[in-house]
Structures are given as structure tokens and as C-alpha cells.
Amino acid sequence: HVQLVESGGGSVQEGGSLTLSCTASGITYTRYCMGWFRQAPGKEREGVAALASDGNTYYADSVKGRFTISEDNAKRTLYLQMNSLKPDDTAMYYCAAHSWDCYSGSLQNQHNFHNWGPGTQVTVS
């Protein structure tokens, strides 16, 4: 049974930084794609960043150069380092995973992700 749990959200001033963590358990995939998604009030959920088991990373245009996705396999943890935060980054952030490698369209195909965490709130003011 796969379980994903996010942490690290909070409130920060514009221009500040936060690092989100997603601790994974029960994942036995040989190949995988793990991603960060976010949903702001009144908006659809959107892909933010994804990391494949082959090391490839993918970012939404809105966060390129500001956010960095990474993982610590030993700790089974996925991270999202967020710098230069803007009020538009305010959202509930979700960690998700599926059992094959990411591809360029992964962030636009949320339905491929069959494991989701409960989310962590990020507020930028």
C-alpha cells in the first residue's frame, strides 16, 4: 500500500523560500515518476514539477528557475525547494507518484498519477 505524506508548508512573505517534503512508503516501483502539483482556491489543480527514476526533471514554466525538485532515496523523500515565492504560488501542494518514468507531458496528465498525498498548504503574502 503506497502512502505519501507532505510536510513543510506554511506562510511566507513574497520573495521568501520554503522546502516541501514528501515521505513515501510502500513504493516498490522499479521505475517511477514523482511529482508536485498544486491547487489554488477556485482554480484547477496544476502540475508544478516532476522527477523520474532516470533522473530527468520537468517543471511548469511558471516555476522554472525558482523551484527545484529532488529526492533522497535513502530517506524515501521527495523535496520541492521553492525560492523567490510569489503570491501566485499560494496553493495546496500535493505529492503524487506513478509506476513508470515521467515524460514531457507528465505534468499535464494528472490522471496518470494514481497515488496522492493529502497536501500541505503554502501561503505567500
MOKA-V865669 format. One record per residue. N is the residue number from 0. RES is the residue in three letters. SS is DSSP state (helix for helix, strand for strand, loop for the rest). OMEGA is omega in whole degrees, -180 to 180 (999 if undefined). D_LAST is the distance of its C-alpha to the last C-alpha in Angstrom with 1 decimal. Layout:
BEGIN
N,RES,SS,OMEGA,D_LAST
N,RES,SS,OMEGA,D_LAST
END
This chain:
BEGIN
0,HIS,loop,-179,37.3
1,VAL,loop,177,34.0
2,GLN,strand,178,31.0
3,LEU,strand,-179,27.5
4,VAL,strand,180,24.9
5,GLU,strand,174,21.4
6,SER,strand,175,19.5
7,GLY,loop,178,16.8
8,GLY,loop,179,13.7
9,GLY,strand,180,11.1
10,SER,strand,-178,7.6
11,VAL,strand,178,6.5
12,GLN,loop,178,5.0
13,GLU,loop,-177,5.6
14,GLY,loop,-179,9.3
15,GLY,loop,-177,9.7
16,SER,loop,173,12.1
17,LEU,strand,173,13.2
18,THR,strand,176,16.6
19,LEU,strand,176,17.6
20,SER,strand,176,21.2
21,CYS,strand,179,23.7
22,THR,strand,-176,27.0
23,ALA,strand,173,29.8
24,SER,strand,177,33.1
25,GLY,loop,-180,36.2
26,ILE,loop,179,35.7
27,THR,loop,-178,39.1
28,TYR,loop,173,38.4
29,THR,loop,176,40.2
30,ARG,loop,-176,38.0
31,TYR,loop,171,34.5
32,CYS,strand,176,31.2
33,MET,strand,-174,28.0
34,GLY,strand,172,24.8
35,TRP,strand,177,21.1
36,PHE,strand,178,20.0
37,ARG,strand,178,16.8
38,GLN,strand,176,16.6
39,ALA,loop,180,13.8
40,PRO,loop,178,14.9
41,GLY,loop,-179,17.7
42,LYS,loop,177,18.1
43,GLU,loop,176,20.7
44,ARG,loop,-178,20.3
45,GLU,strand,177,20.3
46,GLY,strand,-179,21.6
47,VAL,strand,-177,19.5
48,ALA,strand,179,22.1
49,ALA,strand,-179,25.6
50,LEU,strand,-179,28.1
51,ALA,strand,178,31.8
52,SER,loop,178,34.5
53,ASP,loop,176,36.1
54,GLY,loop,179,33.1
55,ASN,loop,178,31.9
56,THR,strand,-178,28.2
57,TYR,strand,-178,26.5
58,TYR,strand,170,23.0
59,ALA,loop,-179,21.4
60,ASP,loop,-175,21.3
61,SER,loop,-178,17.6
62,VAL,loop,-180,17.1
63,LYS,loop,-179,20.3
64,GLY,loop,-180,20.2
65,ARG,loop,-178,16.8
66,PHE,strand,177,17.7
67,THR,strand,177,20.9
68,ILE,strand,180,22.8
69,SER,strand,180,25.6
70,GLU,strand,172,27.8
71,ASP,strand,-175,30.0
72,ASN,loop,-179,33.1
73,ALA,loop,180,34.6
74,LYS,loop,-178,31.7
75,ARG,loop,-176,31.3
76,THR,strand,175,27.6
77,LEU,strand,-179,25.3
78,TYR,strand,170,22.2
79,LEU,strand,176,19.2
80,GLN,strand,-177,17.9
81,MET,strand,179,14.6
82,ASN,loop,178,13.9
83,SER,loop,-176,12.0
84,LEU,loop,-179,9.1
85,LYS,loop,176,7.6
86,PRO,helix,179,5.5
87,ASP,helix,177,9.2
88,ASP,helix,179,9.6
89,THR,loop,-177,8.3
90,ALA,strand,166,11.7
91,MET,strand,-178,14.6
92,TYR,strand,-177,16.3
93,TYR,strand,172,20.1
94,CYS,strand,-179,22.8
95,ALA,strand,-179,26.1
96,ALA,strand,168,29.5
97,HIS,strand,-166,32.9
98,SER,loop,168,36.2
99,TRP,loop,-174,36.8
100,ASP,loop,174,35.3
101,CYS,loop,171,32.3
102,TYR,loop,-172,33.2
103,SER,loop,-179,31.5
104,GLY,loop,-174,30.9
105,SER,helix,-176,29.6
106,LEU,helix,179,25.9
107,GLN,helix,-178,27.3
108,ASN,loop,-177,29.7
109,GLN,helix,-177,27.8
110,HIS,helix,178,31.1
111,ASN,helix,-176,32.5
112,PHE,loop,-176,30.3
113,HIS,loop,174,32.2
114,ASN,strand,-177,30.4
115,TRP,strand,172,26.8
116,GLY,loop,-178,24.8
117,PRO,loop,177,23.0
118,GLY,loop,175,19.5
119,THR,strand,-173,16.5
120,GLN,strand,173,13.1
121,VAL,strand,180,10.0
122,THR,strand,-180,6.5
123,VAL,strand,-178,3.8
124,SER,loop,999,0.0
END
